[in-house]
Amino acid sequence: MNTCSDKAALDQWYPLATEADLPCGTTTTRLLGTELSVRRTGDGTITVMAEGRNDPLPTIRRFGLLWATPGTPAGGLFSLPEADEADRRVVNCGTVAVHASGLRIVENFLDMAHFPFVHTDILGAEPHTEVLHYNAEIRRDVDEVWATNCQFFQPQAALSATSGIMTDYIYRVMTPFATLLYKTCPNAANRWDVICLFVQPLDPDRCIAHPVMFLIDDVSTTTELVQFQQLIFLQDRIILENQRPLLLPMEPRAEIPTRADASSIAYRRWLKEKGITYGTTTMAA
């Protein structure tokens, strides 16, 4: 039985489905060890019911996704002004099921060191393997983790890129299971592309990733953009599902960090401060 009793995890908003893909009628899904039924009526009304509860879960429709919470979050979803810019492409990239902790997926998203070895000739390539110094911090005013001044040489930083470039990154973790990055936009020198990864934890060691992109790209087709992003994520899935343990280790010295892991160190410290245990090796402690 993997039902979640971790209040810090319960009091978050989670993506359940791409709104446009939800059919009329009832579908089922899972969140934090609990079965959910999602009912959409002909007029577009959506109701989410959790097993063992009589009242529907609170929901939000945002970023093309349906979100719900089994707890009592402090407020609504995080702010993302770029999502409302009229000239951006909003690309919902479907879903990817991963047999690993959702926290592992967020941490992997923050890791630049694997680019040349996992995403070879796309996000990285030898001999450009060094992770240059960057800054990672917990921003107390917004209660988020940020990594700034990140740079990495990428042979194909985006689908629309025509040659390799030194790519600038800013990473942002808004909730324990939601993260994004701002990266150099090949089509607009003074703006950022935004790539989001929203995670739906099914169980402590299983989850569904919902990637969404907000891009300045009037050349590529939606199908091409989705296929490009899914190619990258499926490469990550192979690594994630072979990591041991599948849960995120939280004990000191369980995994030896390097200088390149500054964002991971800040992320784990932030999770500890919040009291998050679901999806970590400290669940049974």
C-alpha positions in Angstrom: 0.0 0.0 0.0 1.7 3.2 -1.2 -1.0 5.8 -0.2 0.7 9.0 0.7 0.7 10.3 4.3 3.3 13.0 3.6 1.4 16.3 4.2 4.1 18.3 2.5 3.6 16.2 -0.7 -0.2 16.2 -0.4 -0.3 20.0 -0.2 0.9 20.5 -3.8 -0.7 20.8 -7.2 -0.1 18.0 -9.7 -0.8 17.5 -13.4 -3.2 14.7 -14.3 -3.7 15.0 -18.0 -3.4 17.2 -21.1 -6.8 18.9 -21.1 -7.3 18.7 -24.9 -6.9 14.9 -24.7 -9.4 14.3 -22.0 -12.5 12.5 -23.6 -16.0 12.9 -22.4 -16.9 10.3 -19.9 -14.8 8.9 -17.1 -11.1 8.0 -17.2 -8.9 6.8 -14.4 -5.4 7.7 -13.2 -3.4 7.6 -10.1 -1.7 10.1 -7.8 0.4 9.6 -4.7 -0.7 6.0 -4.3 -4.5 6.7 -4.7 -6.8 5.9 -7.6 -8.5 8.8 -9.2 -11.5 9.0 -11.6 -11.7 12.0 -13.9 -15.1 12.8 -15.4 -15.6 15.2 -18.2 -19.2 16.1 -19.2 -20.4 17.4 -22.6 -20.3 21.0 -21.5 -16.6 20.7 -20.6 -17.0 20.4 -16.8 -14.3 18.3 -15.2 -14.6 16.6 -11.8 -11.8 14.6 -10.1 -12.7 12.1 -7.4 -10.2 10.3 -5.2 -10.7 6.8 -3.9 -12.0 6.9 -0.3 -13.2 10.5 -0.5 -16.7 11.8 -1.0 -15.8 15.4 -2.1 -14.1 16.2 -5.5 -10.5 17.3 -5.5 -9.8 21.0 -6.2 -8.7 21.5 -9.8 -7.0 24.1 -12.0 -6.7 24.3 -15.8 -3.4 25.9 -16.8 -0.6 25.4 -19.3 -2.9 23.1 -21.3 -3.0 20.6 -18.4 -5.6 19.6 -15.8 -4.1 20.0 -12.3 -5.5 18.7 -9.0 -4.5 18.5 -5.4 -5.4 16.0 -2.6 -4.3 18.5 0.1 -4.6 22.1 0.9 -1.9 24.1 -0.9 -1.0 27.6 0.3 -2.2 29.1 -3.0 -2.7 28.5 -6.7 -0.1 27.5 -9.3 3.3 29.3 -9.6 3.6 32.3 -11.8 4.9 31.8 -15.4 4.3 35.1 -17.4 5.8 33.6 -20.6 2.9 31.2 -20.9 0.7 34.2 -21.7 2.8 35.8 -24.3 0.8 35.8 -27.6 3.7 35.0 -29.9 4.9 31.9 -28.1 4.2 28.3 -29.2 2.6 26.3 -26.4 3.7 22.7 -27.1 2.2 20.0 -24.9 4.6 17.1 -25.4 2.3 14.2 -24.3 3.3 12.0 -21.3 6.2 9.7 -20.5 5.8 6.9 -17.9 8.9 6.4 -15.8 9.7 3.6 -13.3 11.5 5.9 -10.9 10.8 8.5 -8.2 9.3 11.7 -9.5 12.0 13.5 -7.4 14.7 11.6 -9.3 13.3 13.0 -12.6 13.4 16.6 -11.3 16.9 16.1 -10.1 18.0 14.6 -13.5 16.4 17.6 -15.2 18.7 19.9 -13.3 21.9 17.9 -14.2 24.0 19.3 -17.1 26.9 16.8 -16.6 25.0 14.0 -18.4 24.4 16.0 -21.6 27.5 14.8 -23.6 27.0 11.2 -22.6 23.2 10.7 -22.7 22.2 13.3 -25.3 25.2 12.9 -27.5 25.4 15.3 -30.5 22.2 17.0 -29.4 22.6 18.7 -25.9 26.3 17.9 -25.6 29.3 16.1 -27.1 32.8 15.3 -26.3 35.3 16.9 -25.7 32.9 19.6 -24.3 32.2 17.8 -21.1 33.0 20.4 -18.4 30.2 21.9 -16.3 31.3 25.5 -15.8 30.8 27.1 -12.4 27.2 28.3 -11.8 25.2 29.6 -8.9 22.5 27.6 -7.1 20.3 28.9 -4.3 17.1 28.6 -2.4 15.2 31.8 -3.0 13.4 32.4 0.3 11.1 35.2 -1.0 9.4 32.9 -3.5 10.3 29.5 -1.9 11.9 28.1 -5.0 15.3 26.7 -6.1 17.1 28.6 -8.8 20.4 27.9 -10.7 21.7 30.8 -12.7 24.7 31.6 -14.9 24.6 28.1 -16.3 26.4 27.5 -19.7 27.0 24.5 -21.8 28.1 23.9 -25.4 25.3 22.2 -27.3 25.5 20.8 -30.9 21.7 21.2 -31.3 20.3 23.3 -28.5 16.9 23.4 -30.1 15.1 21.9 -33.1 15.4 25.2 -34.9 19.2 25.5 -34.2 21.4 25.4 -37.3 24.7 24.9 -35.6 26.4 24.3 -32.2 26.2 27.2 -29.7 27.2 27.9 -26.2 23.8 27.8 -24.5 22.8 29.8 -21.5 20.5 28.2 -19.0 18.5 29.2 -15.9 16.9 26.4 -13.9 13.9 26.9 -11.6 12.2 24.5 -9.3 8.8 25.8 -8.3 7.5 22.8 -6.3 9.0 19.5 -5.4 7.6 17.9 -8.5 7.6 20.8 -11.0 10.6 22.4 -12.6 11.5 24.4 -15.7 14.5 25.9 -17.5 14.9 29.1 -19.4 17.5 28.6 -22.3 19.0 30.6 -25.1 16.5 31.0 -27.9 18.0 30.6 -31.3 15.3 32.7 -32.9 15.2 35.7 -30.5 18.5 36.9 -29.0 16.8 38.9 -26.2 14.4 36.2 -25.1 14.3 32.8 -23.6 12.7 29.5 -24.6 11.0 27.9 -21.7 10.9 24.1 -21.2 8.8 22.8 -18.3 8.7 19.4 -16.7 5.7 18.7 -14.5 5.6 15.4 -12.7 2.7 13.3 -11.6 3.9 10.8 -8.9 1.8 7.6 -9.2 3.6 5.8 -6.4 6.9 6.4 -4.6 8.9 4.7 -7.5 6.6 5.4 -10.5 5.5 8.6 -12.1 4.3 10.2 -15.3 6.2 13.2 -16.8 4.2 15.9 -18.5 6.7 18.1 -20.6 5.4 21.4 -21.8 7.3 24.0 -23.9 6.8 27.7 -24.5 8.9 28.5 -27.6 9.7 31.3 -30.0 9.7 29.1 -33.1 7.6 29.8 -36.2 9.5 27.3 -38.4 9.2 23.9 -36.8 5.9 21.9 -36.9 4.3 20.8 -33.7 4.9 17.2 -34.5 8.6 17.9 -35.0 8.9 19.8 -31.7 7.1 17.0 -29.8 9.2 14.3 -31.3 12.4 16.2 -30.6 11.5 16.7 -26.9 10.3 13.1 -26.5 13.6 11.8 -28.0 15.5 13.6 -25.3 13.2 12.5 -22.5 13.3 8.8 -23.6 17.1 9.0 -23.5 16.8 10.2 -19.9 14.3 7.5 -19.1 16.8 4.7 -19.8 19.2 6.3 -17.3 16.5 7.0 -14.7 15.1 3.5 -14.7 18.6 2.0 -14.2 19.6 4.2 -11.2 19.7 2.5 -7.9 17.9 3.2 -5.7 14.9 4.2 -7.7 13.9 6.5 -4.8 15.8 9.7 -4.1 18.5 9.2 -1.4 18.3 11.9 1.3 20.8 10.5 3.8 24.1 12.4 4.1 26.8 10.9 2.0 24.4 8.4 0.3 25.7 9.7 -3.0 28.9 11.7 -3.3 28.2 15.1 -5.0 30.7 17.1 -7.1 31.0 20.8 -7.9 28.6 20.2 -10.9 25.9 19.0 -8.5 25.3 22.4 -6.8 21.7 22.5 -8.0 21.0 19.0 -6.8 22.5 19.8 -3.4 20.2 22.9 -3.1 17.2 20.9 -4.3 17.7 18.1 -1.7 18.3 20.6 1.1 15.0 22.4 0.1 13.1 19.1 0.1 14.4 18.3 3.6 13.3 21.7 4.8 9.9 21.1 3.5 9.7 17.7 5.1 9.1 15.9 1.8 9.6 12.1 2.2 7.3 10.6 -0.5 9.6 9.2 -3.2 12.7 9.3 -1.0 14.6 6.6 0.8 13.6 8.1 4.1 9.9 7.2 3.6 10.0 4.3 6.1 12.2 6.0 8.6 
